[in-house]
Amino acid sequence: MGESISTLLFQPPPPTFLHPSRHIYLTTSSGSRIPAFYIDRGASTTLLFSHGNAEDLGMIYDWFIDLSRVLSVNVFCYDYTGYGKCGEGKPGEEKVYRDVDAAYEYLTVGRGVRPESIVLYGRSLGSGPTCYLAAKTAKEGRSVAGIILQSPLLSAYRVAFNFRFSLAGDKFCNVDKVSEIACPVLIIHGTQDEVVPFWHGQELWVNLDPKWRAKPFWVLGAGHNNIEAVLRKTGAFIDHLAEFLDIHIPARWGEEKGPIEVTECIERAIRRANKEE
């Protein structure tokens, strides 16, 4: 059953082209050598992005070049073991956790990026390593600054079955980790998601500690893979990301401090707006 779930979870596409000058390689604690890219805008905030199950770096590079510019953020993206130019090994849940650990270590140790300026961003399957790392940094006493979860899953089994409890063999049990997260969390989900049901996003939001619940963004009529397309004309997707970063991430205000509870973030944003008037 576990092997079957892994086959469904991980569907690496044929490797897409990414010029060698645009990526580096990281070595994980499990021995994998995975590609990654860093877009340096000299910004105060860095997004650490974990992609979906049928993507690789070559497919998302151009999008993040644009996103990093309009949001004024640095971006670090990595491939999972068995994806893209990795060229070796099979992907798996524990390997994905080692992959994101390597990405985080590269940022914090290799580049000296402070955890308080890092925002984790996970899409679909990428919600798994994102929730794992967010909970881990909170337990270690130095949480990342914030989290964005786009079309996230409660767990792999729950995509098909509405189980009340996590069962043996289940993968990426995000629902069991989100209560341990200690920073503001934005959840984005399409109401017509045909892959990961909309109620997954709703249930994850309910299971967060209330003081870290940013206002969720439920995208009416959007499915699993078309949220950005549905919102392109209005610009609402970019606007919501920018609003979350500007209100909830202290590094955006020039403050070097850990996560601040959502209510206080909103109060501070109102005071800043009043001063600017």
N, C-alpha and C positions, 0 to 999 in steps of 0.2 A: 504493500500500500504506500509506504514511504517513498519508494522508488518511482511509483506511478505519479504521486503528487509532485515530485521533483521534476519529472518529465513535463508535466502540465505547467508548472510554475516557471520553469526556465526554458525559453525558446529563443536562443541566440540567433540573430539574423546572419546571413552571410556577411563577413566583415566588410564594412564600408570604408572608403578611402579617407584617410586623414594624413596630411603631409607630415613626414617625420619631424619637421621643425616645429610642429604644433603640439607635440606631446612628449611626455617623459615616461619612464617606467618606474614602478614601485615594487618592492619585494615584500610580500606579506609574511606573517609569522607562520603560515601554513606552507610557505615555500613557493607560492605562486608569484609570477612576474606579470603585473597588470599595467596596462597603459592608463595615463591620466593627462589632463591638460589644466593649465592655470591661466586665467585671464586676469592680468594685473591692471587695474584702473587707478591704483594708488588711493583706493577708497578706504573709508573707515570700517566698512562692513564686508565680510566675505561669505558668500553662499557656498556651502558644501552640498553638491547635488548628487543624489542617488537615482539612477534612471529606472525605467520600466523594464519588463521582462523580454521585450522584443526590440530593444534599442541597443545601440552602441555609440561610442564617442563620435564617430564620423557622421552619424545622423543628427546629432544635437549641437555640434560645434557652432554652426552659423547662427542658430537660434540664441545661443548664450553670448555670442559676440554682441548681438543686438540688445539682448536683455541686460547685460552688464552695463551697456552704455546708457540705456534709458533709466535704469534704476540707480546708476552710479554705485555699483558694487563690484568687488572682485568675485570671480567664480572659479571654483575648483570642481572638476568632474572626473570620475574614474570609471573604469569598466570592471565588471565582475570577472572572477576566474572563469575561463571558458568562453569569454565574449571578446569580440573585436580582434585586436592584434595580440591578445593574450596568447593565443595559439597553443595552449596546453591546458590539461586538466578539465574536469567537469564541474559545472557550477553546483553549489549546494548551500543550504542555509548557513551552516557554520563557516563555510568559506567566504560567504558574502560578509559575515560579521568581521572576519579577519581582513577582508578587503577594505571595508570602511574604517577599521582601526588603522590600517596603513595610511589611508588618505588623511585621516585626522592627525596622525603622528607627523606626516609630512608637513602639514600646515603649521601645527603648534611647535614642533621641534625643529623641523627643517627650515621653515620660513619665519619662525618666531611670531606667528599670528596668535593673539590672545584669545582664549575660549570665549571671553565676553564680547568679542566682535564677530563670532562665527554664528551664522544662522544655517541650520540644517534644513534641506529641502528634499523631500522624497516624493516621487511620483509612482503611483500604483505599487508594484513590487518594491520599489525603492522606499516605501513607507516602512518596510521591515528593518533594514539597516539604520534608517533614520530614527525610529523609535528605540531600537537597541542602543544606539550611541547616545541619544538624549538621556535615557534612563541611566546609562553607565556613567556619564559625566556628572549627573546629579548625585548619584551614590558616592562618587569620588570627592564630592564637595566643591567642585568647580564646574558648574553647568555651562553649557553653551548659552548664547544669548536668546535664541528663539528657534521655533520650528515651523515649517510650512509643510503640510501634508496634502497632496493633491490626489484625489481618487484613491484614498487609502483603504486597505483591507483590515478587517478585524483579525482574521487568521485565514490560512489557506482553506481549511475544511469548511469554514463558515461562508465561503463564497458560494458553495453549493448547498450547505445545510445550515439551518438556524440552530446550532447547538448552544445550550446554555453554558456549558463548561468546556474548557479546552481538553481535548482527548489526546491520548498517547499517539505520537506519530504526526501530530499537526505541526505545521510550519508557520513561522513568522506570526506568533501569537501576540500581535500588537496590543490587543485588548488587555492583556495581562501586564503590559509594560507602561501604558500611558499614565496610570495613576502615580508612577514613580517619577514622571517628568516634572522638572522644577523650573520652567521658563514659559513665557507666552507661546501659545500654539494657535496657528491659523489652519483651519481645515477647509479645503475647497473640494466640492463634489457635485457632479452633474446629477440632476434629479431623475434623468432617464438613463443612467449608466447601465449598459447591457452586459458588462463584464463583472464589475464589482458593485453589487447593489448599493443604491443610495443610502440605505439604512446602515451600512457599515460606517460611513462618515458620521452619521447622526449618533450611533452608539459609541464611537470613539470619543466624540465631543462630550457626551454624557459622562463617560468614565474618566475624563480628565479631572484633576483637582480644580474646583471652581475658580480659584484665584488665578489660574493660568489659562482660562478659556477666553481667547480673543473671539470677537464676533465671527461666526462661521460665514462662509460664502457659498451658499447653495445656488448653483447655476441652473436656472429653470430651462428645461428642455434639452440640456446638454447630455451627451453620452460619455463614454469612457475616454475616447481619444480625440474629441473635438471641442473641448472646452475653450481653448485658445481661439479656434476658428469661429465658434459661435459668438465670441465676445470681441472679435477683431474690429468690427465697425465702430463700436462704442468706446473701445479702449478700456473697458471695465476690468479686464483681467490684470493689465499692468497697473491700473489705478489702485486695485485692491492690494496688490503686492506692495506697492509704494506706500500706501496708507499703513499697512501693518508694520513695515520697517520703520517708518517715520514716527509712529506713535509708540511702538513697543520695544525698540532696540536702542538702549542708551548710547551706544557708540555713534549712532546717527546724530545725537545731540552734542557730541564731543565729550561725553562722560565715560570714564573708564571704570565701570562698576558692573557687578553681576546683574542677573535678571531682576526686573521689578514687576511686582504683581500688576495684573491688567488694570484694576481699578485705579491704582496710583498712576499708571502710565497715561490713562485717559485724562485724569485730573491735571497732570503736568502738561499734556498737550493743549488743554484748554487754556492754562495759564500762559503758555508760550504764544498761543494765538492772540490772546488779549493784549499781550505786550507789543505784538507786531502791529496792532490796529492803531 
